[in-house]
Amino acid sequence: MARKLNIGVVGLGRGFTVMLPTLAGDPRVALVAAADVRREALSRFASEFKAKTYATVEALCADPNVEVLYVATPHEFHAQHTEFGAQAGKHLLVEKPMAISLAECETMIAAAHKANVHLIVGHSHSFDAPYARTRQLIDNGEFGAVRMIAALNYNDFVYRPRRPAEFDTARGGGAIFSQGAHQVDIVRLLAGARAKSVRAVTGAWDSARPMDGAFAALLTFENGMVATLTYSGYGYFDSDEWQGWIGEMGQKKAPGRQVQKTFSSVAEESAFKQSRNYGGANYRLPISRPDAHQNFGTIIVSCERADLRPMPNGVMIYHDHECKLDEISAPKIPRVEVIDEVYSAVINGKAPRHNGEWAMATLEICLGMIRSSREGREIELKYQSVK
């Protein structure tokens, strides 16, 4: 029987809530401690997992029973909390985006290297099995080199309940940090080459929801390949229609846009969102056994001799005189690929794909998209890596 990894969680909010089915369902890990500012969340965690709870990150990091620190706090705190963990000798699993500046990324990477601990950034959807399988099909060589990638996602991201910080780009708010990071990570994985430049336009189209809620970007690569990324969080159209009405988390969903709750004030909206997080009055258990694999909109990879389209249940392959599905069985545990990578790194010493350098390259593109839109020009990229 494989030995368990002891995980301590910093932040019991939205990130932890959607990761919980993975952490609770995978027999290779044990939740042994948590830190949060909400007493109700800590109380539930202590009861549910018979685990220790702490009021501060520093106190959690001092717990000798914690091997891996899962940093699931708001984006603006990732760098500080990662440093605390590294200084305490903990391996690190950090939610995307890695941070909100490249300087913070460099500090996080340096801290992990100094402490000789692994730094893994995820969940991003580039972990998902359909994208990994698409990468395998590309690497097999049957369909030739990748020439172009098109990524498109329409959903209602802008109108979901938000905290004030989530509207503030300077604090890591808006669609590019939260949603663009997924698209960029997927495209980079499938491209298998270093990105060279990005040109983008962002959209903030609703004054009542003041954030960058949409974008269109052109990403070039050193090998001449090109990718287009289109995203709208204002969508009346839902691109999950093209995924067979399988949602982002791998669940079946009803067709059409879902009407979101309205609020009379920012404080009411923020309180409602908090109430839906782990331990809150409106908390509901997330899906523990999805219908299919998680996914992030429509992706089409144009190769020399075929087009490949990752789907929630496999990869559609379009080539001469044939269209077929390379099927993948539904997962028993959602996001199990994250634990695969963490476990392989910590227990087996295998270098992780989604390390700090990888995640910093994704963030550079996201920041480049914001800058490109503001300055109206193409942005050259300097910190790109490839796996």
ChimeraX attribute file (.defattr): number of C-alpha atoms within 10 A of each C-alpha:
attribute: neighborCount
match mode: 1-to-1
recipient: residues
	/A:1	5
	/A:2	8
	/A:3	11
	/A:4	14
	/A:5	21
	/A:6	16
	/A:7	23
	/A:8	28
	/A:9	24
	/A:10	28
	/A:11	23
	/A:12	23
	/A:13	22
	/A:14	17
	/A:15	18
	/A:16	21
	/A:17	20
	/A:18	20
	/A:19	19
	/A:20	21
	/A:21	19
	/A:22	23
	/A:23	21
	/A:24	15
	/A:25	16
	/A:26	18
	/A:27	13
	/A:28	16
	/A:29	19
	/A:30	19
	/A:31	23
	/A:32	21
	/A:33	25
	/A:34	28
	/A:35	25
	/A:36	20
	/A:37	14
	/A:38	16
	/A:39	15
	/A:40	14
	/A:41	20
	/A:42	24
	/A:43	14
	/A:44	16
	/A:45	22
	/A:46	16
	/A:47	10
	/A:48	10
	/A:49	13
	/A:50	12
	/A:51	17
	/A:52	19
	/A:53	22
	/A:54	18
	/A:55	14
	/A:56	13
	/A:57	23
	/A:58	15
	/A:59	13
	/A:60	25
	/A:61	28
	/A:62	15
	/A:63	16
	/A:64	10
	/A:65	15
	/A:66	24
	/A:67	20
	/A:68	27
	/A:69	29
	/A:70	25
	/A:71	30
	/A:72	24
	/A:73	21
	/A:74	20
	/A:75	22
	/A:76	19
	/A:77	16
	/A:78	23
	/A:79	23
	/A:80	15
	/A:81	23
	/A:82	29
	/A:83	21
	/A:84	20
	/A:85	29
	/A:86	26
	/A:87	16
	/A:88	19
	/A:89	23
	/A:90	28
	/A:91	25
	/A:92	27
	/A:93	27
	/A:94	27
	/A:95	22
	/A:96	27
	/A:97	28
	/A:98	33
	/A:99	28
	/A:100	25
	/A:101	18
	/A:102	16
	/A:103	11
	/A:104	18
	/A:105	22
	/A:106	15
	/A:107	15
	/A:108	26
	/A:109	21
	/A:110	15
	/A:111	21
	/A:112	22
	/A:113	14
	/A:114	12
	/A:115	16
	/A:116	13
	/A:117	20
	/A:118	25
	/A:119	30
	/A:120	27
	/A:121	27
	/A:122	25
	/A:123	22
	/A:124	23
	/A:125	25
	/A:126	24
	/A:127	24
	/A:128	22
	/A:129	26
	/A:130	25
	/A:131	26
	/A:132	18
	/A:133	18
	/A:134	23
	/A:135	19
	/A:136	12
	/A:137	17
	/A:138	21
	/A:139	15
	/A:140	10
	/A:141	11
	/A:142	12
	/A:143	18
	/A:144	15
	/A:145	17
	/A:146	24
	/A:147	16
	/A:148	22
	/A:149	23
	/A:150	17
	/A:151	21
	/A:152	17
	/A:153	23
	/A:154	21
	/A:155	20
	/A:156	18
	/A:157	18
	/A:158	23
	/A:159	17
	/A:160	13
	/A:161	21
	/A:162	20
	/A:163	17
	/A:164	14
	/A:165	16
	/A:166	21
	/A:167	19
	/A:168	14
	/A:169	17
	/A:170	12
	/A:171	18
	/A:172	21
	/A:173	23
	/A:174	25
	/A:175	26
	/A:176	27
	/A:177	24
	/A:178	18
	/A:179	23
	/A:180	25
	/A:181	24
	/A:182	22
	/A:183	26
	/A:184	24
	/A:185	23
	/A:186	24
	/A:187	27
	/A:188	24
	/A:189	21
	/A:190	22
	/A:191	25
	/A:192	19
	/A:193	20
	/A:194	20
	/A:195	28
	/A:196	20
	/A:197	19
	/A:198	26
	/A:199	22
	/A:200	25
	/A:201	19
	/A:202	23
	/A:203	17
	/A:204	17
	/A:205	13
	/A:206	12
	/A:207	7
	/A:208	7
	/A:209	14
	/A:210	16
	/A:211	21
	/A:212	23
	/A:213	26
	/A:214	25
	/A:215	21
	/A:216	18
	/A:217	23
	/A:218	17
	/A:219	24
	/A:220	21
	/A:221	19
	/A:222	11
	/A:223	14
	/A:224	12
	/A:225	20
	/A:226	21
	/A:227	23
	/A:228	20
	/A:229	20
	/A:230	21
	/A:231	25
	/A:232	25
	/A:233	23
	/A:234	19
	/A:235	18
	/A:236	13
	/A:237	15
	/A:238	22
	/A:239	22
	/A:240	23
	/A:241	17
	/A:242	12
	/A:243	19
	/A:244	14
	/A:245	18
	/A:246	26
	/A:247	24
	/A:248	19
	/A:249	20
	/A:250	24
	/A:251	16
	/A:252	15
	/A:253	13
	/A:254	11
	/A:255	13
	/A:256	13
	/A:257	12
	/A:258	11
	/A:259	9
	/A:260	10
	/A:261	10
	/A:262	11
	/A:263	12
	/A:264	7
	/A:265	9
	/A:266	13
	/A:267	13
	/A:268	14
	/A:269	19
	/A:270	16
	/A:271	15
	/A:272	19
	/A:273	19
	/A:274	21
	/A:275	17
	/A:276	18
	/A:277	21
	/A:278	27
	/A:279	21
	/A:280	19
	/A:281	12
	/A:282	13
	/A:283	14
	/A:284	13
	/A:285	13
	/A:286	14
	/A:287	16
	/A:288	16
	/A:289	16
	/A:290	19
	/A:291	20
	/A:292	23
	/A:293	26
	/A:294	26
	/A:295	27
	/A:296	28
	/A:297	25
	/A:298	19
	/A:299	23
	/A:300	17
	/A:301	24
	/A:302	21
	/A:303	19
	/A:304	14
	/A:305	15
	/A:306	20
	/A:307	19
	/A:308	25
	/A:309	21
	/A:310	27
	/A:311	28
	/A:312	29
	/A:313	24
	/A:314	21
	/A:315	21
	/A:316	19
	/A:317	20
	/A:318	16
	/A:319	15
	/A:320	8
	/A:321	5
	/A:322	8
	/A:323	13
	/A:324	10
	/A:325	15
	/A:326	16
	/A:327	14
	/A:328	16
	/A:329	12
	/A:330	18
	/A:331	17
	/A:332	16
	/A:333	18
	/A:334	27
	/A:335	27
	/A:336	19
	/A:337	17
	/A:338	23
	/A:339	18
	/A:340	14
	/A:341	19
	/A:342	27
	/A:343	20
	/A:344	14
	/A:345	19
	/A:346	19
	/A:347	12
	/A:348	10
	/A:349	11
	/A:350	13
	/A:351	15
	/A:352	20
	/A:353	18
	/A:354	24
	/A:355	19
	/A:356	23
	/A:357	22
	/A:358	22
	/A:359	26
	/A:360	28
	/A:361	25
	/A:362	28
	/A:363	28
	/A:364	20
	/A:365	30
	/A:366	27
	/A:367	19
	/A:368	21
	/A:369	28
	/A:370	21
	/A:371	19
	/A:372	21
	/A:373	19
	/A:374	12
	/A:375	12
	/A:376	12
	/A:377	14
	/A:378	17
	/A:379	21
	/A:380	15
	/A:381	17
	/A:382	13
	/A:383	17
	/A:384	19
	/A:385	16
	/A:386	14
	/A:387	12
